[in-house]
Amino acid sequence: MGETFARYGLTGEPGSEEFWRAARSPVSAPDGGGWSTLFLWRGGPATLSFESLPGPLPLARWGESDCWYAEVAMPARLRVTYQIVAGDGAHADPLNPAGAGGERSIAATPDVPEQPYWPAIGPDDVLPLPDTRLRWTGPLGGRRTVRVHPAGDGGPLVLLLDGDDWLYLHPAMTAFDAAVAAGALPPVTLVFLPARDREHEYACRPELWRAVRDELLPLIAGSGVPADPGRIVAAGQSLGGLSALYAALEFPGLLSGVACQSGSFWWSPGAGSRPDPLGGPAGGAIAARLERDRPRLSGLRVAFDVGEHEHRMLPHCERVERLTEQAGATVRVSRSPSGHDRAGWRGALLRGVAWALG
């Protein structure tokens, strides 16, 4: 078998029943200052598709066996979402118990901290959905379904932007329930806010948040779900993080807190059509507004997080973090062992919401 598989602690001839009985995927071995990570697939030709690493990456076949594999160089401290794409579609990794929804799996180098409260999702598992469904017209017309769930006995509202991701890809309802039960979070009322056109809705436009304030919050208040609408935390990632902080600036008093992961603070009007969207002034439109308007953000709590490996995002995020604190907000800054990836955001989501609630 040589060193290809032995360095990862795997035994037996690749493709043999002995090999597959003991096989696991992925598995990492030290490689300089980082890791070499082995992915395995039993079947035919396939590729690896990562959420935040270059790809797709074809798997190689071991001889004439049914063993397909790839060795991927990973830096220290990395958690990433991936799929195996074969001829019959995309699959979660059947050798990896760390599954997510949407036929996805999560790979983590051995040096990353655990993410408590998030359950592993098997390929046949159906993610639970909140019982309460509200039909909301929303800012762009067209009705959409907003699901609402009291974690514990309910409490402050937590608006989860890109809510369908947190329903169908990563089980936020289960994770928040577990965190509340463990005392890591106070009881909250989760509002899963789906996006119809996120690049339009989340691009520093007032229509979304005006509709949230004037239409959605009254719907929630009339739904009978236990909630405290006097305290509202908006949680968003990427463009959603941009939108959440924009709401705090555009609608003073609407939010008591913001939990922002990998906020797209490079954004400014027209940035998306540039050859290099991240090549503009640090902090984009949000930083320019904070410097121009000098808002008073005392009373607002903002938890910022961005991946350690999002190197081009860091200058944009760092400038907005600094200016937000200078405007009087109470700010917490952290860095997750990830790139621009939901696998990293989900740990920061719970931490950020807990801190934003004080």
N, C-alpha and C positions, 0 to 999 in steps of 0.2 A: 504493500500500500504506500510505502514511502512516507515522506514528511507531510504531504499535502493534508491528510486528515489526522495523522497521529499527533501533530502539534496542537490540535484542538481536543485531544483526549478521546477521539473516536477510535473504536477497534473493529476488527473484522474487515473482510474484503468489501469495498463499496459495491452496493447493489445486492449483496447477500442478505438472507433473512436475518442472520446474526447482526449484520451492520444496521439494518433498519429497526430491529428491536431496540437497539441502544441509541439510535440517532436522535439528535435534537437540533433545532435550528431556531435562531442563529446562535452561534457560540463564538466567543472572542478569545484571541491570544495576544499578549503584549507585542507591540511592534514599534520600537523606538519610543517616542513620547506618546504614542497613541495606541491604536488597536487594529489588528487584522480580524475581520469578522466573516465567518463562514456561513453561507446560506445554502440550504439543501432543498431539493425538490425531487419527488419520486414520480416519474411518468415520462412525458415527452418534452420536446423543446419548450422553453419558457424564458421569460425575462423578468427582472426585478424592476419595479417601478416605485420610486421613493417620493414622498411629499416634499422633502427639502434637501435631497442630494441629487447630483446629476444622474441622468438616466434617459431612457431605459437601459438596463444593463443585461445583456444576454447571459444566460447560464451555459456553462460548458458541460459536456457529457463525459462521464468517466468510462473510457473504453467503449464497449458495446452494452454496458449495463443500463439499468433504468435510473441510475443516479446522476442527477444534474446538479451543478454547484457553481457558486461564485464566491470569491474572496474579495471583500470590500475593505479598503483602507478607511478607517474612521479616526477622527481626532479624539483626544481625551474628552470625556464628559459629553456624551451625545445620546439623545433619545430621538427616534425618528419613526414615522409611520411608513409602512410599505405594503405592497401587494405583489403577488406572483401572477403574471399574466401569461396564460397558456392559450392553446388553440380554442378552448371552449369558454374563454372569458377570464375575468379577474378573480383571484382567490385569496382568502386569508391563508397564512402559512399553517398547514395542518400539523407541523412539528413544533409549533410555537404556541404555548398556552396563553401568551399575552396578546389576546385578540381585542379588536375594536369592532365597531359596527361597519356596515358597508363593505364586507369582505376585505377587511384590513387587519394588519397585525402591527405590533410595536416592537422595535428592536432598541435595546439599550446597552451601552457599554458597561462593563462591570463597575465602573467608578461613579455612576450617577446615583443620587439618592432615590429612595423609594417614593412612589406616589400613593400615599395611603388613600383609602376610601373608594378608589376607582376599581370596579370589578373587571376581571378578565371576561371577554365575550367569546363564547364558542361559536363555531360556524352555524349551528342550528338554533342558537339562542335568538329570541325575539325580545327586543328592548321594550321595557315597560313605558307606557305613555300616561301622562296626567289625565285624570277623569274629566276635568273641566275644559271645555272648548268654547272659545268665544269667536264669533264671526265679526270681522273688522274690515271696513272698507279700506282703510289705510291711505297713505298720501298720494299714491299713483293711480287710484281707482282700482277696481277689481277686488273682490272680497278675498280675504285670506283667513286662515285658521290660526288663532293664538291660543296656545295651551297654557294653563295656569295650574301650579301645584304648590300647596302648602307643605313645606318641609318642617317636621315637628308640628307645632300648633299654628304655624304661619306667623308672619311678622312683617318686618320691612320688605318692601318690594325689591326684587332683584331682576332687572330687565336684561335678559340674555340675548344680545344681538346675534344674528345668524342662528336663531333658535333651532332651526331644523337640524343643523350640524350637531347641536348638543342633545337632540332627541334621537337621531338616527345613526350618527357616527360614533359619538362618545356618550355614555349613559350618565349625563349630568344629574338627572333626577335621582338616580340611585346613589351617586357619589355625594350629593348634598344631603340626602336623607341619612347616609352613614356618618357624614361629618357632624351633622346636628346631633345624632344619637350619641356620638362620642364626646360631645361637648366642645368640639373644635370650632363650631359655628353656633350662633344663636339661631332660634327658629326664624325662618324667612319664608317669603312667598315668591316662588320662581315664576317668571313670565317669559315664555319662550317666544321671542319675537322673530318671525320669519322675514326674510328679505325677498322681494320680487326682482329687483334690479339693484344689486348692492352697490355697483359702481356709481349709479345715479343717486340712490337714497343716502349713501354714506359719505358723499363728497361735499361735506360742509354746506348742506342745504337745509333751510329751516323747515321745509314741508313735513319731513318725517317727525320731528320733535314737536311741532305744533299739533300734528294729528295725535301723537302719543298723549300730549297734555290735554287736548280738548275732546278727544274721542275715546281713546283706549282706556285711560285712567278712569273715566266715569263708567265704562263698561265693566271694568274690574270691580269697582266699588259696588255696582249693582248685581254682581254675580253671586254673592253670598259666600265667596271664598274668604276665609279669615286673612286679613292683611292690614298692615299699617301704612297707608298711602302718604303719611307725613314724612317717611324716610324712604328714599328711593336711591338705589345704587344701579348705575348702568355699567354693564360688563361687555366689553367688545374686544375683538382681535383684528389686527391688520387694519383694513378700512373701517371695521367696526370700532376699533379702539380710537381711531381718528374721530369718528362720529360721536362717540360717547363724550370725549373731552370737548368737542365743539358744542354739544348740547349744554354743558356746564357754562360755557362762555356766552352762548346765544340766548339762553333762557335762565337767567340767574334765579336761584331759589328752587328750580325744578328738581335738581338732584342734590342729595346730601353727600354722595360719594361716587367715585368712578374707579373701576378696576380695568386697567388697560394693558393688554398683552400685545407686544410687537406693533404698536400703533404706527400707521402709515403716515408719519409726520413729514415725509418727503413731499406729500401731496400739496400742490397748488393748482389753480386753474390752468388747464392745458398740459400739466405735467405728464399725464398718461400718453399723450401723443408725441412726446419727445423721444428721440432715439435712446436716451438714457434717462428714464423717469426719476431716478434717484440722484441725478447729477446737479440738481438745482441748489439754491441756498439752504443751509442747514435749518431744519425745522419747518420749512415750507410755509404754508398759509397760516397755520396755527401760531408758529413763532412770530411771524410778522404781525399778527393780530395782538398777541400778548404784548409786544413791544410798542405797538401803535396806540392801543386803547388803554393800556395800563389798568386792566380790570382789578377789582378788589375781590379776591376769592377766599377771604377768611370764612371759616365754617365749612369749607369744602375739603374732603379727604380724597386723595388720589393715590392709588397704588399703581405704579408703573412697573412693567416687566418687559424684558426683551431677551431674545436668545443670545447666549454667549457667542454663537457662531454666525450671527447676523451682522457681519462686520460693516457692511455699507449702511445698515440701518442705524448703527450706534450713534454717529454724529447727529443725526436728525432727532433721535430720541433724547439724547443727552441735553441738547439745547432746550427742547420743550420741557423736560423735567426741571431744568434749572429755572426757566422763566416762570413756570407754574408755581414753584416754591417762592420765587421773588414776589409773585402777585398775592401772596398771603395764604395760599392753600397749604394744608398739612400733607406732606408728600412722603411716600415710601418708595424706594427704588430697589429693585432686585434684578438678578440675571439668572435665567434658566439654562440648564445644560441641553440646549437644542438649537435648531435653526428656526426658520419660519414654518412652524409645524404644530399641528393640533396636539401632538403627543407631548410637546413641551407646554403648550398653553393650558392644558387641563390641570396640571399641578398648580400653576400660577393663578388660575381662575379661582380655585378655592382659597388660596392664600390671600389673593387680592381682595376678594369679596369680604372675607373675615376681617381684614385690616380696615377696609373702607367703612365697615359698619362700626368700627371703634370698639 
